Amino acid sequence: MATFEFLLQGLWVAAQPMNLLYALIGVTLGTAVGVLPGIGPALTVALLLPVTYRLDPAGSLIMFAGIYYGGMYGGSTTSILLNTPGESASIVTALEGNKMARAGRGGPALATAAIGSFVAGLIATLGLAFIAPYIVKLALVFGPREYFALMVLAFVTVSSAFGDSTLRGLTSLFVGLALSVVGIDQLTGQTRLSFGVPELLDGIEVTTLAVAMFAIGETLFIAAQGDKGPDKVEAVRGSVWMSKLDWARSWKPWLRGTFIGFPIGAMPAGGAEIGTFLSYATEKRLAKHPEEFGNGAIEGVAGPEAANNASAAGTLVPLLTLGLPTTATAAIMLAGFQQYGLQPGPLLFATNPQLVWGLIASLLIANFMLLVLNLPLIGLWVKLLTIPKPWLYAGILLFATLGTIGANPSVYELGMLLAFGLLGYAMRVFGFPIAPVVVGLILGPLAEQQLRRALAISQGDVSVLFTSPIAAVLLAIAAAALIVPLILRARGRGQVLAQLAANED
Amino acid sequence: MTKGLNPSTTTRRPDRAALFIAAVLAAIAGLIFWDVSRLAGAAGYSQVGPTTVPYAIAFCLAGLSVWTVFEALRNDFPERERQEFGPVFWIVAGLVAQMLLLNVAGFSIATGILFALTARGFGKRKLWFSLPVGIALCFAVWVIFAKLLQLSLPAGPLEHLFF
């Protein structure tokens, strides 16, 4: 099978000493930043994107892959020891993991999270390698209207299918779409919404927006909550090694979590959270001692954490094969590709196979590095959690502005950063999700291009969008993803959220 | 949802902040309509041009604005926690100071001020301590990123002193 050959080639690329070094720097930075409270993978990737500006594309993307996986690992450490998960996908890990840490079993909790992440990352990355060629082949029959339908589906799932309000999700999405129109139209060269300001002609930088909303908006929000006393970091007592019983209780949840998380990540279904919730519910139902759930059951850490990492690898399937980001993190990674003029998608597999397969192979290598980095060195990462808040957030803003200045040292760009930071803060206060803005901004122009191509072919006949069977099915799913949650919320008022709240003490 | 438990929500007054959000959304929609209407006539023979998608977005934003008005009248927005604006002010002041000083005073000093004011926002009041620490840290960052990783970070008097 050709996949093996490509993967071996990729491993050869990734095993070059320089690329190994880039991967090592990536996973170290990713873990270090990901472990900081309040910083999720999306922000980790956005903050560290500028670090890679001066590298060649292959090296940069390899470092990037390391940052992505490292951020996922780091997030679970935070949620187990601090109970303030840095990323929404770790909420479930915090439920059981923090209880285990409080009961003095923080070591095994961290170990099962790390090994579970490793197992899931390994299987899911291999899954990515074997599925990608098939999706690439499938994508070749996709025309503009199928792509447009796919993007509509991604818009709906990212903005409104999950979360607590359809209205606020859609509003966030359309704010992002409105921002995406700013600048020069790609097809006709006309300027739109730039109001004669020359800096606006290039449009709005995705990284500036993401850093502003996630880093500055979050910092302002935390600051505005006032001083609520120090967060309690649970010390890691005892051994980090798992007992035989821990192993016996963990290995099945790892595998189940992987097989739940990967398909969910691979579908345009809005991020890793759903996979972790499903895995948690599954483990709770299958457990021999369901009464332990809520008091620190190791299955409740092992399963969701595996699902989390598996769906992180899963989101790379639509990103690499279709150029379709389904999470904020993936949207920022797409921006990372675009800074080198690379557009992920079926064409990239044909024109630049070395790069794509080098990236996939380096994910495997990054996964091994993270296992080594996380188990013995856990004490070092725990120390990072004890940085006092003032220095932590001062440092976050230092690096947030560093990235923007490094990309474009202008007063204007910093002004954008501040303006979007304030917007992000206001959105947090009123409960608007941030991810749809970022996804809307980056995916908006791509969706517009496909829509206009489709309509240009049909000479303006809109019905063409529904007459292709694939597009029709995708649009029907999108409509269902929009309408069903709306009905559910009108009736049950967000059952999932209520269930989650009941599990917390 | 703890609706009805809190006395302030039981009065059923329309949510003013949410009405304001609706107004902002309507204003953005109007802005897009106004700006794009200048481009009218640019559409090709297929009736689809650079104006099609902005019009669609503006139309949807207007719709969302109306929807927001309904939710505001029905008090469907979630409870908001009380915000303390003092810390927010310090951090915004830091960002503004950095923005204005960056090209004059260089990266280290401008960002050092941002660092100290952010720490001030989080309760570190001793600026005489946090300001030098911030500037020293930012200078170290400048050396690493501008010299080793070749990022173009503006240099000022402090940087010129050493390089």
Interface residues (C-beta under 8 A of the other chain):
Chain A: P50 V51 Y53 R54 D164 L167 L170 T171 F174 V175 L177 A178 V181 D185 L187 T188 Q190 R192 L193 F195 I216 T219 L220 A223 A224 Q225 G226 D227 K389 P390 W391 Y393 A394 G395 L397 L398 T401 L402 I405 G406 P409 V411 L414 G415 L417 L418 G421 L422 Y425 V429 F430 G431 E448 L451 R452 L455 A456 S458 Q459 G460 R493 G494 A498
Chain B: M1 A17 A18 I21 L25 I28 L31 I32 D35 V36 L39 A42 G44 Y45 S46 Q47 V48 G49 P50 T52 V53 P54 I57 A58 C60 L61 L64 W67 T68 E71 F77 P78 R80 E81 Q83 E84 F85 P87 V88 W90 I91 V92 G94 L95 V96 Q98 M99 L100 L102 N103 F107 T111 L114 F115 A116 T118 A119 R120 G121 F122 G123 K124 S130 G134 L137 C138 V141 F145 L149 Q150 L151 S152 L153 P154
